[in-house]
Amino acid sequence: MEYAFREIEEKWQKRWKEERIYQVSNDSDKPKCYVLDMFPYPSGAGLHVGHPLGYIASDIYARYKRLQGFNVLHPMGFDAFGLPAEQYAIETGQHPAVTTEKNIEAFKKQMDNIGFCFDWSREVRTSDPRYYRWTQWIFLELFHSWYNREASKAEPISTLVNIFETQGNQAHPCPGEASLRFSSGEWLAFGENKRQKILMNYRLCYCGIGEVNWCEALGTVLANDEVVNGVSERGGYPVVKKKLRQWYLRITEYADRLLEGLGTVDFSEAMKEMQSNWIGRSSGADIEFKIKKPGSADALPLTVYTTRPDTVFGVDFMVLAPEHALVSEIKSPGQAAAVEDYVAYVQSRSERERIAEKKISGCFTGAYAIHPFSGKQIPVWISEYVLAGYGTGAIMAVPCGDERDHKFARHFNIPITNIIGDAYNGHEANPSKDVRLQNSDFLNGLPMAEAIEVVIRKLETEGTGLRKVNYKMRDAAFSRQRYWGEPFPIRWEEGIAYPLNEDRLPLELPYVETYKPGPEGEGPLANIPEWTAQHLETNTMPGYAGSSWYFLRYMDPGNDQVFASRKATDYWNQVDMYIGGTEHAVGHLLYSRMWTKVLSDLGYIGFDEPYKKLVNQGMIQGSSRFVYAFNFKLQPEIPVTFDHPVFVSFDVCRKYENDDPGLFKFILSRIGELSGLDPEKDFSTIGVIPLHVDIGLVSGNELDKEAFRRSNPKYAGAVFVSETDQYICGSEVEKMSKSKYNVVNPDDIVSRYGADTFRMYEMFLGPLEQSKPWDTKGIEGVHRFLKKLWRLFFPDGSLVVNDDAPTEGELRILHKTIKKVKEDTEKLSFNTAVSQFMICVNELTALKCHKKKVLEPLLILLTPYAPHVTEELWHLLKGAGSVLNASYPGYAEKYLQEATFTYPVAINGKTRTEMTFSADALQTDMEAEVLADNVVQKWIDGKQVKKMIVVKGRMINVVV
C-alpha cells in the first residue's frame, strides 16, 4: 500500500468537516486555551506560500493543546472592509461586496486544502452587518464615555454631566481644550449647543477638524505611511494637506495604562520597545512665550513643550510647524510671500518625509517672541522638521545643545548662545545633561539635572508655565472619506452630532453605483440623497475598527443580544497565544488594547489586556529570477537596430561584468546578423537591464526558453546569448509578491507533495520569528521523511505493525523524542521538532521497529504537524476513534539516561583512543579495563602509571 497523500488528505478533510470535529463548546470542564491568528484581508490575489506560515504555527500549537486535554478555541475570520477592496471594485467595475465574497470563498478553499483546525462555525467578517452592528455599538459606548483621570478609567458621560452640574470642570481639565474653565452655575446657564460642544471635547470618540493627507484621485484620506514623496503609495496619485471634519479616538488618555500594561503581557522586548516608542512618554514643562505681532502692540501667547526647561536661557530662535495656526497671524508684510511659498511646499510632503528629511529648510516669519525670564527678543521661524501634531507644534531651539537646531542656526547664520561653557566647542552641539550652566541668569552654576526642577517651580510661581507629561502618540484618526467601511451611527443637527438609538443598529451600508467622493472631500455616502436627507454621517470607520475587537466576537459569534456574553468572555478570557505579522505591531495592537481597556472599564469584560502572549512570525521570502535584456544605443549615423529582444545569460554578464566592449564582442559572436557592427565605434552606450521573470518558467536557475517566448508576444522572437545551450537566470531573495513574479501558490505545492509535507516544510525552513527564503527544491527532503514514516507501517506494501514488547533501545528513541518535541512545541521551536521527528524515524527504521507500542505514541506526537497521515495510520492501527482526540504521551526519565557512554581516553592529556562503558559502571572496573586495553598499553610503553583521572560521562586521562 503506497502513501497516497492526496487521497488520504481529501478523505480526512471531508470527514472532519462532516463530523464537525473542530467545533468547540463554551461549556466544558476542560481548561481553556485560546489560540488566535491575525485574521487576513481577503485580496483577489489569494494566498501565496508566505501567508500560511503563522496559520500553520498556530494550528500546530492549537492541536498540541487539544491533545493535552485543553478545550481549544481556534477561530478564523476576515478583515473584509477597507480601501483596497474599494479600489479593486473601481478598477474592475464590480461592487466590493461581490469581490469580497468571492475572495473569501477562495481563501477558505485554500485554507481548508492545508488542513487547518479552524472552527468555521465561529467565522466573522467585518463587512457583515451582523458583525458591524456591534462595532457600531462599541463606537457608541466610546462616544458616550469620558476618561476620569482621577479614577484612571473610562466612565459614562452621564457621570461627567453630574459633576459639571455640581462642581463645574475645575477638578477635571478638558483634554480637548486645556484652557476651558467653567463653574457649575455657568454650566447650567449654557445652552444645548454649547454643552454638546464641551462634551465633545471629553468624549473618548470625538469629532473635530483635522489636517489630513487628502488624495483626490482615491477620494479619501491617507495615513502618513500611505504617502511617499507627496503621492499615494497605492497608485502614485498626488496628495495634499486638507482640513476636514474627522472622528478621533482619544487614545492619548490611555497612554500611561498602555505603557503599564506592557509589564503584564508576554510580548518580545522588541515588540514592547516598538509600542513604548510609539507612545513616546516624556516629562518636562509647557513654557509660555509672548509673540509680538508685527505692526501691532498686541502680543499673542505661544506655548512650547520642552523636556529640557534647564536650557531655557540657551534659546536663540523659535520654530513653528508651518501649519501652526499662529503663522498666518504673525508673519510680517515683508515675509508674507516667502512664508506662503514655504507653507505650500511643506503641504506637498508627508509627515514621514518631513521627519526623515536631511536637507535643512525653513523661513523666517518676521516676528519675535519675548523670553519669559530675560525679556530677550527671539526670532520666530517655521520649518518642516517641526510637526503640528507633536507637543504644541512649536519648539524653543537651543543650538548649543541640540544638533538639528545647531545645523539650522549655522545654515541661517543665527547667533548661538553658549550655556554649557567648555562643553560646547563651537562646531557641534553637545546634548549633555552633566554640566553646570553658564550665561543662564538665576541658574548659573547649577548642574543641569537640578536646574530642571528650579525652572519648573519658577514658571509655575510666575504663571508662565506648567509641569507637563507629554506623549508622542496622538489621538487616532477614526474616519475615512470612502464607501467600503462601517457607517457611523451618528446624525447631525445644526452642527451637533447625535447618536442613533441602539434599536437602529445595524445602520447598514447602502448600495451605491459609484464611489466618487462627495462634495468638499466628503465620503461617497454624501452623494446619496436618501442618506443625506436623514443628516447621517457621510464618513465611514477605518479598517481597524472591526479588527480592534474581533477576538471577543469569536467567543460568542451567534449572540444577537450582546457583542459577547459575560459568561463567554469570562470563560475564554484573554487570548493565550496570538500569532501574526509585525506590520500590525503598533497600530492594530494599540487600538485593540485600548478598546479592551474601555470595555473592561465599563464592566462588559473582566480583563483589560486582550493578548497574554504575542508572537510575530517572520516572512517567507521569494526567490526571484532575472533575465538580462541587452540595452544599447547606436550612434546617430548608424541605422542598424535589433529586430528581436536579446537576453544575455547571467554567467555571461558575470564574466564581462566590468568589460562592456568585451561583452558586446561576445554577443556579436553569437548573433551573426549583427556581426558587421563595431562596438567601439558604433555604440555610445551598452549594457544589460535585469527584468523579473516568472519563476514558473525557471527550473532552478535555468530558463525554459520556449515557455518564456510563449509567455508574452513581445518575447516571441527573443534571442538568448549564453556560453552553452542553457540560459542561466540571475537570482535574488526578495519579498514575495506578484509584481516580482516570485509568488508560489500553496495549492500547487499541496497538489504535488501534499498538505502534511507543506505544513512540515514551512516549519522546517527555520525559526518561526525569522524571515527565510522559499525553495521548492528543499521540500523533497520532508516528503521523503513522510514516505519513510509510512514504510515503518508498510515496509513491503502491507501493514506489518505488531504487538511485540519494545526493546530498551526503541523506548529510549521514543521517550527522547517525546521530551524534545513537547519542549520544542511549547516554545514554538517547530523547526527543531521537525528535525527530531526525522532523527526518530531514521533510528526506528535502522532498528526495523514495527511495534505498535512505539509507533502509536509517535503518531500522536506527529499529529499537530501532519494530521492527515497520522489520522490515516491511526485508523489502520485502531480502527476507531480519532487521533485528534488522543491523549498526549508522557516520557519516563529512566529512558532518557544514556545506557552507555563512549569516553575519550587520553595519555598525559593527549587523546589516544575511545572506550565504551555502561552508565553505571564502577570506577575501579573502568580503571582495570583501561589499563588492560592494547592501545593504552602501547602508549604507556612500560612507564609507571602515577594516577588515573576518571570524570564520569566526560573523559578518562592516564598520567604516566
Buried (B, 14 or more C-beta within 10 A) or exposed (E): EEBEBBEBBBBBBEEBEEEEBBEBEBEEEEEBBBBBBBBBBBBBEBBBBBBBBBBBBBBBBBBBBBBBEBBBBBBBBBBBBBBBBBBBBBEEEBBBBEBBBEBBEBBBEBBBBBBBBBBBEBBBBBBBBEBBBBBBBBBBBBBBBBBBEEEEBBBEBEEBBEBBEEEBBEEBEBBBEEEEEBEBEEBEEBEEEEBBBBBBBBBBBBBEEBBBBBBBBBBBBBBBEBBBEBBBBBEEBEBEBBEBBBBBBBBBBBBBBBBEBBEEBEBBEEBBEBBEEBBBBEEBBBBBBBBBBBEEEEEBEBBBBBBBBBBBBBBBBBBBBBBBEBBEBBBBEEBBEBBBEBBEEBBBBBBBBBEEEEEBBBBBBBBBBBBBBEEBEBBBBBBBBBBBBBBBBBBBBBBBBBEBBBBBBBEBEBEBBBBBEEBBEEEEBBEEEEBBBBBBEEBEEBBBEEBBEBBBEBBEEEEBBBBBEBBBBBBBBBBBBBBBBBBBBBBBEEEBBEBBEEEEBBBEBEEBEEBEBBEEBBBBBBBBEEBBEEEBBBBBBBBBBBBBBBBBBBBBBEEEEEBBBEEBBEBBBBBBBBBBBBEBBBBBBBBBBBBBBBBBBBEBBEBBBBBBBBBBBBBBBBBBBBBBBBEBEBEEEBEEEBEEBBBBBBBBBEEBEEEBEEBBBBBBEBBEEBEEBEBEEBBEEBBBEBBBBBBBBBEEBBBBBEEBBEBEEEBEEBBBBBEEEEBBBBBBBBBBBEEBBBBBBBBEBBEBBBBBBBBBBBBBBBBBBEBBBBEBEEBEEBBEBBBBBBBBBBEEEEBEBEEEEBEEBBBBBBBBBBBBBBEBBEEBBBBBBBBBBBEBBEBBBEBEBBBBBBBBBBBBBBBBBBBBBBBBBBBEBBEEEBBBEBEBBEBEEEBEEEEEBEBEBBBEEEEBBEBEBEEEBEEEEBBEBBEEBEBBEEBBEEEEBEEBEBEBEEEBBBBB
